[in-house]
Structure formats: structure tokens, C-alpha cells
Amino acid sequence: MKNIKAIIFDAYGTLFDVNSAAEKCKDQIGDKWEGFANFWRTTQLEYTWLRSLMKRHKDFWKITEDSLDKSMKAFNIDPSMKDELLNLYKVLSPFKEVPEVLKDLKEKNFKLAILSNGTPDLLNELVKSNNLDNVFDDLFSIEQVGIYKPDSKVYDMPINKYCIEKNEVAFLSANTWDVSGGGNYGYQSIWVNRNKNIFDNLDYKPNNEVKDLRELINLV
């Protein structure tokens, strides 16, 4: 990976813990908070893919709300908690090593960017609330192309902006479908496998797998 010019990160689940909103409400939700959080995330992703296929685009924030509505009904969560959960989703917590690793990479003069399904407003609020707004060169949102990952138009954005080759991008995601999407596109994809998960069979296997971002330093 010596030819890397840009390091591009997925946001949700890779840099920021998508379960942290529900976890902060676990006293109210009870023991089912983690199952609820996982169901919310799975439904959210399914809605992005289905809407892309149907060509019925809604932005990520509206999809997040729609998937929360379904999840709260499925887990019998008090409807009065909806606003609290949505507000917490705007300020998800980063995984513990993320701030230090990003600042280290910044000092090494890599182009650093986020490439995300999130809306520009969501991404801006997310990095600012975690004091990471001075780290990234760009926050690429799928709203610029109007379709969700893993469509190739999403992965085109950093290539077009930086005028670099596809294999000059190190792309990190905790989502195996996104790792495969970026890898099949031509990125040097790296799987952030925090939970010892099994990789999906999607015609791509990454050359590199890390258990957290600290291992990235040695790769690049």
C-alpha cells in the first residue's frame, strides 16, 4: 500500500458507533437495547438499497427516521423516545481510538476524507460534535450523486475531486458490503472487523483486515 495518496473512511459503523444512540438510552429501553439498535441499523441499510433499486430516493436522515419508526414498533419502544433517539443519532460517539489515529494520519499529510450515505448536514454535525472538523479534507455525501452505496457513482467522487487513480485510495469500512463495493470499484479496501464477523461472499476479498484503526498506521 505504498502508493496510497488518499485515505477514505466510511462514517457509520467505521468511525462512529451506530449503536451508541440506543446504548445511551439503555436504562429506558432495557436489555433489548442492543437487539433494537441492530434492527434499526439493518432496516436503515435495507431502505437505502431498496430505494436505490426502486429509484425512490430519500435522504439518509429521512431513512433513519423511517427505519426508527419500524424498529420502535417491532421492539415495543415508547413512542415518546423517538426525538431523543434521533437527536442522539446526530452526535454518535466515535470508537475510542479514532480521534488519535486520525490526527496521526493528518500529520503524515495524507488526504483524509469521509465517504458516506449521510447528508452533508449530518456529517458536518457528526465531526463537529466530536471535535474532528479540522481533520478531514472533504466530507463526501451520496447526496452529491443522489444514489446510495454501493453504486459506483458514489466511489467516483473522491477520484474525480483528487484526480488520482482508484488504486491510490485506501478505503476503510466496517461494512463488508461497502468493503466489497469499494474493492470491486478499484479501491484498496480494508475491512475494519471489530467484532470478529464473517465476510460476505460478494466477489471481493480485501487483502487487509484490521481489528481497529490503530493497525492502519502500519499498513500505510
Beta strands, then each sheet from edge to edge (+ up, - down):
strand 1: 6-9
strand 2: 111-116
strand 3: 138-141
strand 4: 169-173
strand 5: 188-192
strand 6: 208-210
sheet 1: 3+ 2+ 1+ 4+ 5+ 6+
end
